[in-house]
Amino acid sequence: MPAGAACGIVSAMFVRLVLLLATFLLPGVVLAQEFVTVPRRLSDEGFYRLVACAAPPGGACAKPMIRWPEARRLSLSVGIVRVDPSFPGYKLDLVDAAIDRALAEINASGAYLVVERSYEAGPDLALYLLDTPQDGVIAQTSSSLLDGSDLPIGRVAIRSVGTEIQEAAIAISRDIGRREIASVVLEELVQALGLPTDVRSPAYRDSIFNEDFNSVVWLRGQDAEALRRHYPPLR
């Protein structure tokens, strides 16, 4: 699935990063791309560095490593905060079910995280189900992370301060295919946890991070290992 862009604003006091999958920008400068192409499967460490910081095989990070603060990792909340009237009702039902399935996958991965559904205002990971058509521009959502950005099918935006994630927003287009929903929801939620880069390779058709396919609906193998490396279990 195509992804978006990531932006950072540097001041003398702090670094405020907005990651819009998955191009990282400092004022006016493109520093990374939305995916990394590899010819074959990588080591666990190489794959983790690719999805976490856009590092090519054997290369340096092209994006910062960002994570949710330790104090919030066992109580992260996910909720649907907006459903536009033209977003199909049957797709809303599928998204709703996909969230529960994705959270079960994340919470069973072995990573030091607990992510739960919330029906209160202001969840940590907020989902917007939008009238915006595929490849349209997001507007009037009241989300400073999303408005003004393009929407291929799904998009994640993350705001971080330094290396700590503060909030994340996920937008899904009304044009998403029903067979894509479970995979896209899982991918966007995992990427909102700080693994924002896709991989392009025929060797990774079984990965949720695959740039060209939206069919994987579970966390297995190197996908789950990457999440565990990002949030190591307590020893």
VENWOQUI-V218622 format. One record per backbone hydrogen bond with DSSP energy under -0.5 kcal/mol. NH is the residue of the N-H (numbers start at 1). CO is the residue of the C=O. If there is no record, write none. Layout:
BEGIN
nh/co
NH/CO
NH/CO
END
This chain:
BEGIN
nh/co
6/23
7/18
8/25
9/16
11/14
16/9
16/14
17/15
17/160
18/7
19/17
19/158
20/18
20/23
21/19
21/156
23/20
24/22
25/6
25/23
26/29
29/26
31/24
31/29
32/24
36/198
38/200
47/43
48/44
49/45
50/46
51/47
52/48
53/49
54/50
55/49
56/60
59/56
62/53
63/53
66/64
67/163
69/165
72/69
73/69
73/70
75/72
76/114
78/116
79/125
81/79
81/127
82/127
84/129
87/84
92/88
93/89
94/90
95/91
96/92
97/93
98/94
99/95
100/96
101/97
102/98
103/99
104/100
105/101
106/102
107/103
108/104
109/106
112/231
113/111
114/73
116/76
118/78
125/77
126/124
126/168
127/79
128/170
129/82
130/128
130/172
135/151
136/133
136/151
138/149
144/142
146/143
147/143
148/138
149/146
151/136
153/154
155/171
157/169
158/19
159/167
160/17
160/158
161/164
162/15
162/160
164/161
165/67
165/163
166/159
167/159
168/124
169/157
170/126
171/155
172/128
173/153
174/130
174/132
176/173
180/177
181/177
184/180
185/181
186/182
187/183
188/184
189/185
190/186
191/187
192/188
193/190
194/191
195/190
195/191
197/51
198/34
199/209
200/36
201/199
204/201
205/202
207/204
210/207
211/199
213/210
220/218
223/220
224/220
225/221
226/222
227/223
228/224
229/225
230/226
231/227
232/229
END
